[in-house]
Every structure is written in structure tokens, then in C-alpha cells.
């Protein structure tokens, strides 16, 4: 390897397809990803490779390692690798420093396949050498993938050609299709390195997969070419889902599946074994359907099945309904119409009625009703996704009475209020769904959400008046002071406060080293670890809510280079100012023979120059400081003077 200056480059993944499946794919029968945090692996099983295994992340010529990262290899002539292609937590890959002569370096028997079934083989490969390494003339990896039967018959082979260096580490996918013979359920994968001697030929391999490949599948919903359909709940009809399957199977069998969790898991549908499936109406939600296909001899064998792209059916909620209403009002009185509402809904309204009455308001009004206003009023409520419903209000005008009410119509969540109807001789109360809840002039209510109550008031002449009384419920705001932060002493950081819901101002406490105080994301620069509290004040004097966040301040570490534990009260202990701000910090002190004479973790005290209660001799000692936060270790020497 040539020696180069370190150039830190970002990591990304590109995809190059090569003879890959253009039809329907099944789940991977085999996925060799070399392990991750939850499935750690070491060397490959004996016989798979002729390369030597090393446990470090920078293997020499003729060796390989199984690693999740590789940094600074060969004086930074390799790219720094910070993660594998899969992207799993601590995901691993096979990192190879190939031999100086062409050879078959990987042989593995793949089982669980289905004979006479087309499979897609794929592998992700990266040239780990930097373009400037080896004087810019590095040997490029050049691989041949071969699929053979157990008796050595070659089913398919594919060569990558030279895999060039890239300015940033780039995994590329290479692959091809093959078909095992009938009654064959295993094949042998061989990977050959075609490159010869020279500087380079260094590569990483990950995610070797075998997936069944079937014909193309195109979907129709009720005869229309599409994979998606959105329907309102109250407008559902049975749907015919159909899949047009291309050529590829001699005697295919099919199975429809359903997923209710965005494709995370799938379940077979009963009696759904044709290319058509009749979907019956369901509840509101997102439903995905797909068609599995395989040869009949492999019916139900997962490793032989391919799957269509999912058909997505979105069933949206219908618009809310308040129920048919009757409003009896006296001549000259106001008629206040009320339409349904939903919590957080974006609804539109269209009212129509006698005398060419029309309104797009949610709660329109007839200011002074007369006999000609008597009749049927219809409101159409429509959601933002186009779903609608209708309600009817029957209005009858009578000789006038003028009713009113008293009571607090704005309350805090958890409070109650007394509503009192004034006028008439009888009063009948209804809730927001128009169910009867009380008879009498007064009603105690304690709603948990903004609610409209209705009271119908009658006099002895049977004239009625109707009052719609909205009671607004003010809910406390939701306060999030943001995540805890950690900064170095002298630095600043932005707090990430967030307040949802209605509120009447907010404050941060304390205001020390916090600017500006009227921002949800102020900059803070505390000298030491500080807790900040964000308080949002409820509307109309209702409950306030608070949340806290912690800014941990880490001090700079400058250990003294000497101390004199002679009991004179001056520098009797070797103390490291600021290390106490690191909760996981530790210190180790060694004599010139490498023996530990002092050690503490976490750091909470200095060294008094003693070992096991006895004074150590004057001289030079050596220390290692671990701040415990991932930063580099600090080391140096100190002089103990008696």
C-alpha cells in the first residue's frame, strides 16, 4: 500500500442493476449479511473461503475479516468504512484483502431452493481503495460469480469486469438470473477473484441474496389499471381486485394476502386462490393486498413464491353527522343552525332551505324567523378528503317567545358549569348528538371537549324557542422543553422547546445565560450544568403546564504536571479540575514500571501520593484520563515532589 494523507469522505450507496429481475420478486430465500449487533458473527464456516481470517478490521494480503467498520487502514489508503451496506445497527460485511493471484476465494452451498424456478442472485460489492492510492494505478477488483449444481454443472456465470475506485465509498449491486433443474433444491455459489498481483484488489462484500423471480404482475381495481384506490366508508361497494400475470409459470398456483400494518406482516386470505379477488367492505383504515404465485408443485413453499406489488385500498372516514333536528321558533326569533364537527377535522358545509336559503357557514342563522321560513333545511358536511354526509333540520315558526340563558360558556378542562334557561314554562335539554339529557330550567354540565347543548323552551301556548349553547372547553397546553443537551464549558446550545395546543404566553426559568427569553429555541451558555424549565400558561386562566430539560456542561481538562504531598497544605493532592463534570470519567496513574499506583472511576477524588496507605517515592509518574464520552484519551506525565 502507498502512504497518503488522510482524506475523510462521506459514505453513500449507489445501485447498478445487471441482469436483475424485472418481474415479481419473492422474499429472500437466502440473505447473507454477515451479521449485526443482535447476531454477531466471526470467521466463516470452514471450507467456505481459502482466505485467512483475522479479527482486526484491516486484513493483510490473502486475508479477510468480518467487521462493521474499518478506519485508517494502511495509512489511510483505504476509504474509512463507517457502516455496512445493509445499514443494520453494527451491521457487518466481509472485508477482503485479496491474494496476488486469481483464485476461487468463496464457495458456499445454498439450500432451500425450488427446482425449475427462476431466481435472482445479487451481491453488493465496494472497491475500498481510494483513487489516489497506489499512485493512482491500483489493481481493481474483478469478480466472477458462478452458480453450479452439486455435481459441477454450471447453471449461470457473471463477471463484474473491473470495479473502479470511487471518490467516496460506493457499494454497487451485481446480479443475474438462473434456474435450478427440476428436483434440485440446492446449488453451489462460487466467487472468483480475477485480478492479479499489484497494489490494491481490496474489496467489501455484503448482502448476498437469492430471491425467486416470477413474471410481471399488473393490477386492476374494478377493471381500472391501478394499484391504489381511496373510498369513503359510507360509499363502499364490493371491489374486484385482479392481477394480470405474465408468462413464466407452466402450472401456476396463486394466493392473495392482506396486510393491515403497511406491509410489515402478511396473512393469507381464505378461498382467495385465483387471479381475481372480491373485496367486501371493511372498517376505516389502510389495507394492502398482494398476489403470491408459484408453480403448483411448490404450492405454499415460501422460498418458491413471488409476490406482486401491493394494491393499496384506503378507506376514509365519512363526514360526521349530528342527526336530524327539529327547531321550533317563535316569529321574530333567531334560528341558529348547528352542523356536525369533528375534533381537528377540516370540514366544509353547504346549507340549503326554503326561500332560496344557502350558506357555507358551519352554524348559520336566520336572524328573524317568519312563517315563510318554515320548512326543511339540509346541510351537507364534506371532509378534506371528499367524504360527505347530510343532516336535516325541520324548522317551524310559532308565535314568539323570547328565551335566553345564563351560565359560563368558557370553562377549563375538568370544571363544570350551570346552564340556566330563562323563559317559557318547560325546558328540555339535549346533548351534541341530540339525545335528551334533562328536563328543567337548569343543567349542570362537565364536558371533556367543546360541546354544543340545545334547550327547547315552551310556553303555555305551545310556542317554543330553541337555544343552542356552545360550551368551550379549554385544554391545557402540551409542553416539551426538548431533549437534554451536553456542551463544553464556554460553548452555547439552542434549547428545542415546543408547545402544542392553545396557551397564553410562556416563560423559561432561570433566565441566566438564556437569550432571547421570548423564544421557544433560545441560546443558552451556562457556566455549569443547569436545568431549564419551560412553562406555558393556559388560556383564560386555565391550568399551566411545565417541562424541564438539562444542559450538562463539561469542563475543559488541564491536569497539573506536578504536586507535593508533604502535608504543608499546598498541592498535597493531585486534583484534575473539571473532570468531575464527566459522570463516566476515570483516571489511572502508573509508575515507570507500568504498575497502577492510583485509579478511580468515576472520578470523585484526587491522588494523595499514596499506594495502599503508603507513600510512593518522589519521581515521575504517568497518567491516562478517560472522559467516558467517546473523546480521545488524555495522557501525560506528572512529577511527585516530597
N, C-alpha and C positions, 0 to 999 in steps of 0.2 A: 504494500500500500504506500502511496505517496503521502507526504505530510502537507496539510493545508491549514490555513486559518479557519477557525470555527465560524460557520455561517448558519444562523438559526433560521430555518424555513418553516412555514406553516404546513400542516398536513391536510390533504384532501383526497377524495376518492373520485375517480372517473370510471366510466364503464364503456368498454368496447365490445360489441357483440360480434361473435364469429360463429356462424352456422348454428345459432341458437334457435330454440323452439319458437315458431310464430303462431302456433295454435294454442290449445288449452293446456295448462300445466297442472300437475298434481303436487301434493305436498312432498317435500324431500324424503326419499327413501333412506338416503344416506346424507349426512351433513357433517363433514369432518372439519370442525372449527378449532381443534387443538386445545379446547378447554377455556375456562374463565374462573372468576373468583369462587363461584359455587361448585365448580367441577375442575379443580386443579389437576394438571397432568404433568408428567415428567417425560422421560425418554419414550420413544415409540416402542411398540412391541418388537421383540427380536424377529429378524427376517424381513421387516418392512423396508429398512434402508441399510445401505452399506456405508453410510457416513458415521463418523464417530459422534457420540453425544457429549456435550459439555453443558454444565449447569449455568455458566455465565452467559451474558447477553451479547458477547462479541466473539463468536466462534472463529477459530483459525481455519486455514485451508483444509478441506476434507472433513469438516465437522459441521454440526448443526446444533441448535438449541431450540427449546420451546419457551417463548418469552411473551410478555405483554408489552415490553418496551425495550429500546436499546438506545443508549445515549453516549455520544462521544467516542464511538468505536473507531479504532485505528487512526488516532489523531484527527478525528472528525472528517475522515474521507468518506464515511457513510453518512447518509441522512440520519438525523435524530428521529427515532420512531417513538411516538408517544402513545399510540394505541393500535390495536389490530384492525383488520378490515371490518369484522363483524360489529365492533362498537360495543361489545358487552363490557360490563364492569370487570376490569382486569382481564379482558379478553386476550387470548394467546394466539400465536401464529408459529409456523415453522420457519426459523431464520437460518439460512444456509450460506456457508462459505464453500462453494463447490470445489471439487477436485480439479487438477490441472489437465485432466484428460476426459474425453467424452465417456459417459457411463450411464447405466440404468441405476438411479440412486433411490428410487421409491417403487416398491411393489406391494400391493395390498389386494387381498381377495374381498370383493364386495358381494354380500349376500342379500337375500330378501327381494330379489328382482323377480319379474314375471316374464316368462318366455314369450317370444313373438310380440313384444310390446316395445314401442319406441321410447327411449329415454334421452333426456338432455344431460350431458356431462358438462360441468362448469367448474372452473377454478380461478381464484383471484391471485394474481402474481404482481410483485413490485420489484423493480431493479433498485436496490438500496444504495447503489454507488452514486455519488454526486457527479454531475457532468464535468467538473473541473479536476476530478481525481484522476490519478494515473496519467497525468499530463494531458488530459482530455482524450486519451485513446484507450479507455478501459475496455476490457473484454466484456461483451454484452451477453447476458443470459439468453440461451436459445434452447427451448424445451420441445420435446415431442411427447404427447400424451397418447398412449395406446391402450385400447380395450381388447382383451383376448378372452377366449374361453379357457376353461381349466386345462384343456389339452393343447393349448398354444395356438389355436386358430385365431387370427387377427380379425376382429369384427369392425374396428374403425381406428384410424390414427389421425392425429392432427398436430402440426408443427406451428409453433408461435412465430418462427422467424426471430430475428434479433429483437430483444426487448430493450429499447433505448433508455438511457438515463433521462431523468426529468428534473426540472429546476426545483420542484417540490416533490416529496414522496408521493407516488401515484400508484394505487392498485388498479390493475386492468383485468377484466374478465376474459378468459379464453374458454371456448367450449365447442361442442359438436354433438350430433345426434348419432345414436347407434341402436340396434335392435338385437337382443339376445335370441338365439334359436329357440324353437319350441321346446318345452320341457327343460329349459335352462333357467335356474334361479340364482346363479352366481357367475361373476366374471372376475377377471384379474386386471387391475389398473396398474400400468407401468408408466413411470415418468422418467424420461431420458434427458440428461444434460448433453447438448450437442456442442457446447463451446469448448475450446481447447485451452492451452496454457496461456498465461498472461496475467496482468494485473486486473482484477475485477471478477466477473462471473459470480456476483454476490446477490442473493435474492431472498424475498419473503413470500411464502405461500399460505393462503388461508381460504376457508370456506369452500372445500371441495364437495360438490353436491351431485347427486343423481336424482333426477325428477322425471316421472313419467310425462311424456309429451303426446297429446292427442290432437285431434282435428280442431279446426276453428269452430267456435260456437257463437252464434249471433242471436240476440234475444228479441222477442216481440211481447208487448203487453196489449192484449185485446187487438191483435193484428197490426200494431204500430211498432216499427223498428225503434226500440229504445230500451235502455237498461234502468230507467228511472221514471217514477210516477208519483205525484203528490195528489192526495184526495182528502176532502173534508170528511170528518167522521159521519156526519148525518147525510152525506151524499154517496156513501159507499154502495157499490154493487159487486157481485162476484166478478173477479178478474181472471182472464185466461192468460197464464204465463206460458210462453212457448219458446223453445230453443231450437234453432236450425243448426244441425251438427254436420260438419263437412265430412269428406271421405277420410277414412283412416282405420275404421274398425270393420272386421269381417262379420261378426255377430255381436253387436254391442248390447250392453245392458245399462240401464240408467237408474239414477236415484236422486230425487230432489231433496235438498236440505234447507233448513231455516236457521237464521242467526238473529238473536234479539240483542246482541251486545257488540254491534259494529264489526262482526266477523272474527271476534276473539275465539268463539266456540261455535260449532255447528251441530245440529241434530237432524237425523233422518225424519222425513215426513212419511206417514203411513199411506200405503196404497198410492204412492207417487213415483211410478216406475216407467213413465212414458216421457216423451219429449215435451208433452203438454201437461200443465198442472192448473187445476181450477182453485183459485184462492178465494176463500169465503171471507166476508167482512170480519174485522178484528177491532180491538180497542185502539185507542190513540197510541202512536209510537212509531219507531223506525224499524222496519222489518227487511231483512235481506234474504234472498233466495238464490240458490245456485244449483246447477245440474252436474252430478258426477257421472262419468262414463268410463266404461272399461269393456274388455272382451268378456263374453258370457262365462268363459271358463274361469275367470278371475273375479266373479261377482262377489262384491263385499270385501275384496282384498285391498286394503288402503294403498299399499305400495304399487298397485296396478291402475289406480283410478286417476283420471284427470278431472279438473273442475272448470266450469265456465266462470267468467267474471260475474260478480254478484248483481242480481237485479234488486234495486232498492225501491221499496214502497214506503212512502212517508204518509202516515195518517195524521192529519192535523185536527186539533180540537175545533168543534163547531163554536160559533159565536155564543156567548152567554145569553140566557133568556131569563126574564123576570116573571113571566107568567101573565096571562090575560088579566086585565084590571077593569074595575068599574069605578068611575068617578061621578058622583052626584054633586052638583054645584048649583048654588042659587044664582039667579040673574044678577049680573054685575060683579060677581065674584071671579077670582082668578082660578084658572085650571092649570096646575103645574104637572106637566107630564114627566115621567121618570122611566128611563130606559136602563137596561141591564148594564153592568160594568164588571170588569174583571181586574183582579189585583195585578197591576203592572201591564195591563193589556193596552194595545194601541188600536182603538176601535173607531169606526166611523158610523154615522147614524143618518137615516133618511126617514123623516116623518111625512105622512100624507093623511088627509082627512077632509071633512066637509068644508064647503066654501073655498075650495082650492087651497086648503091649508097645506103648507110644505115647510119643512125645516130640516137643517143638518146639525142642529144642536143636540146634545145628549139629553138635556132636560128643557125643552122649550115650554112656552107659557101662552095661554090665552088670557090676556090681561083682564078682560071683562066679558064673561060669557053671556050669550043671549040664546034665545030659543033656537035660532038657526044653526048654532054650533053643536046642537045635539046630534050625535051620530057615532060612527066607528072611526077610530084613528089607528093607523097601523105604523109601527116602527120597524125598520129593517136595520139590524145591527150586523156590521161586517168587520171581520178581523183583518189584520195587516196581511195575512196570507190568503185572503179572499173567501174565507168561510163565513157564512151568514146564517141568521135566524130571524124570525119575525115574532112580534107580540102585538096584541090588540088591546086597545083601551076604549071602553064604551063610556061616552060622556053623555050625561043627561042634565039639562038645566032646569032648576026649580026656582020658586020664589025665594028671594035672597035671605040668608042669614050671614052674618059676618063673624067668622070664628078666628081665634088667634091662639097662641100658646106661649108659655113661659118655660124657661129651663136653659141650662148651659149646653150649647151645641158644639163646644170645642172642649174636649177632655183629654187627659193624659191616659196612656195605656194602664189599665188596672183600676181606674177610677170609675165611678158611677155618677149618673145624673138623673134628676127627677124632671120628667116632661109632664106638663100640665096643659090640657086643652081647655080653652075658655070659650063658652058659648054653647047654645043648644041644651038639650036635656039628656042625651045619651051620647057616649063616646066609645067607639070600637077601634082598637089598636091592632096594627098589622106590622110584621117584620119585613125585611127587604125581599123576602120570597113570597110576600102577600099571604102568609099564614097568620091566622088570628092568634093573638097572644094575650089580649087583655080587654076587659070592658070596664070603663070607669074614667073619671076625668084625669087621673094622674097615673104615671107609669115610671117605675124605676128601671133604668137600662144600664147595662155594663158591657158594651160591645168590645170585641177584641180587634176590630178593624172598622174603618169608616163605614157607617151603615145609615141607610135612609129608612125611617119609620113613617108609617102612614096612619092617620087617625081620621075616621069618618064620623062627623058630628051631625046629629039630627035634632030637630026641634019638634014640638008637639004637632006642628002642621006637616010633618014628614019632609020638610025642606032640609037638605043636607049640605054640608060643606066638607071639603076634603083638604087636609093639610099634609104635605109631605115635609117631614122634619129630618134633615140630614144631621147626623151627629158625627163630627170629625174626631177621629182618634189619632192623637199624636204619639208616634212610637219613638223610643229613644234611639239616638244615632248609634251606628256601629263604628267603633273606633279601633284603629290598628296603628300603633305607634311605629310599626315597621320592625324589620329584623335587627337583632343585636349587631353591633359593629366592633371591629378591633382596629386600632390605629397606633402608629408610633407616636411617641411624645413629641409635640410640636407640630404635628400634622392636623388636618381637619377632615371631616367627612360629612356627607349630607344625610340627614335623617329622612326616612321614607314613610312619613305619616300618611294615613288615608282615613277618610271619614265618609261613610255611606249613610244615606237617609237625610232627613231634614235636621238642621241644627241652627242654633242662634249664636254663632261665633265659637272660637276655640282659643286655647292658650297652651303654651309649652311651659313647663317648670322643671328645673330652675332656668332663668334667662341668662345665667352666667355663660359667657363664651358661646352664645347662640344668636345667629343673625341670618335673616331678619326674623323677628319674633312672630310676625303675622303670616308666615309661610308654613305650609304643611311639610316642606322639604328644606328646612333651614340648614345652614352650615354650622357645625359645632367644632370646637377645638379645645376640649377640656385638658387641663394640665395633668389630671389623674382620672382614674376610672370613675365614670359618672352615670347615674341613672336619670333619664329624662321621662317626664310624664306628659302625655297629650290628653287634654280634657276637652270634650265637645259639649256645649251647653244645649239642653233640649229646648225646642220651640215652646213658646207660651209658658215658660217656667216649669216645663216638664223635666223628667229625670235627665241628669247629665251622666255621661259615660267617660271612662278614662282607660288608658292603656300605657304601659311603660316599655321602654327599650333601653338597653345597656350599651354604653360605649366604653369598651375596655381599652385603656391606654397602656401601651408597652413602652417602657423607658429604653433609651439607648444604653448599651452596656460598655463600660470602660473600666475593666478591672485594674486595681492598683498593682504596680510591679514589685512592691516590697511591703513588709510590715515588721514590727519589732515587738514580739510578745514577751516583754521584760517586766510587765507589771507596773510600768510608770503611768499607766492610764492614757498613753498616747499610742495610737495604732497598735493596740495589743491584739487586735483580731484582723484577719484579712477578710474584709467585707466588700461585696460586689454591689455597689449602689444600682438600683433599678431592676435587678434580677428578680426581686420579689414580685414584680408585676407580671411575671410569666408563670402562670399556675402550674405548668408542667416542666419548669426549668430544673436543671440539675448541674452539679459541679463535682468534678473528680480532680484530686491533686495527687501527683506521683513524685517519688524521689528519683534520683538519677538512675536507679536500678529498675525503674518501671513498676515499683511497688506502690500500691494505693495507700496514702497516708491520711487522706480525708475524702469523704464522699457524702453528699446529701442530695436527696430527691424526695419531694420538691425542695427547692431552696428556701430555707427559713432561718438560717443562722450562718455566721462566718466561722472561719477556722482560727482556733486559738493556739496553733503551733504545736499541738499535742497529738499523739497517736496512742490510743488505749490508755489515756491518762498520763502518759509520759512525754516529756518534752523531746521534740526531734531536734537534731543538731542544726546549727547555722549552716546556710548554704542555699544553693539554687534548687528550686522545685518547679515542677511543670504542671500546668492545669489544662483541663478541657471543660468548656462550658457548652451545654446543650440547652438552648432556649425552649425546646419542646414544641415549636410551632412550625417545623419544617425548614427553618432557615439554617444556613451552614453553621457547623460547629465553630466555636471560638477557642483558640488555644494560644498558649504562650508560656512564659517563664516568670517566676517571682522570686525575690530574694528575701530569705528569712534572716533577720538580724537579731542576735541576742544582746 
